[in-house]
Amino acid sequence: MYFTDRGIEELDERRGEEQVTLGWLAARLQFFADLHPEFGVPVGRLATWLAHSDEDGEP
């Protein structure tokens, strides 16, 4: 398991049953990037990948 997988697993364990909108997710990503500008580029790349992920055949 990679270090980053632990955060993903924690998210799934704590909030995996919740339903959210993509608008809510976008707001949370923006809030995180505002608090931690050093992660702005990776957060932006993740958001772009999520926005286009249905175009490349990936689930």
Secondary structure, DSSP 8 states (H G I E B T S, - for coil): --HHHHHHHHHHHHHTT----HHHHHHHHHHHHHH-GGGHHHHHHHHHHHHHGGGTT--
